[in-house]
Amino acid sequence: MYAVIETGGKQFKVAEGDILRVEKLDGDKGSSIEFDKILLLEQDGQVRIGRPYVEGVKVTAKVLAQDKARKIIVFKYMPKKHYKKKSGHRQPFTEIKIESIIA
């Protein structure tokens, strides 16, 4: 059984036991999160497609970590203008483990 969930403006295919990184969500380490925006559900060979979401289906996950990704360097440069600007960015993320898909 697997499902396609929507979170943080992105879609993820998940199954029980999967570990994935999603956009930052509220919740402390060890807490439980429930997703109700389920776009697709496959169960026993039958596929249910939502319009836009599948009704009565929930996916529960456990928060493993709240962290930041590796630093991305942004360097702006204009030749012959004496313009250089360097900055960095670390995107926050939440690492979750899918515990169950409740249909």
Steps between C-alpha positions, in 0.01 A plus 500: 500500500625847414364853479588830338484788749529874453701711744700817462380547141659169396372147448658190656436130439508335843465151645518379859853521639626760249729777625492828311584868526218748451470876530508623859194397703396589852575230756774396737726199463302186587158656443242367256374677187187415304463567126149527359581627149517160330500519119514127422468173692599153379365217715486129405549579130219755489581865439288784640561842350383811683305790356708684621553290817400147600234513772538311829871421465775619736874447512674523838871569537750545782744794504858374508684833471464874448814617321647713222635379166854563376591861427445627147730785395341782296758716320398801293759664280496774237819531299653846453262650760690410821193316629532176693252363751531167679237349725393158616177320578412191706149369436327360811341156467317240706603136479204266551433126510166374366334287768164407350257559216145490633234440233 
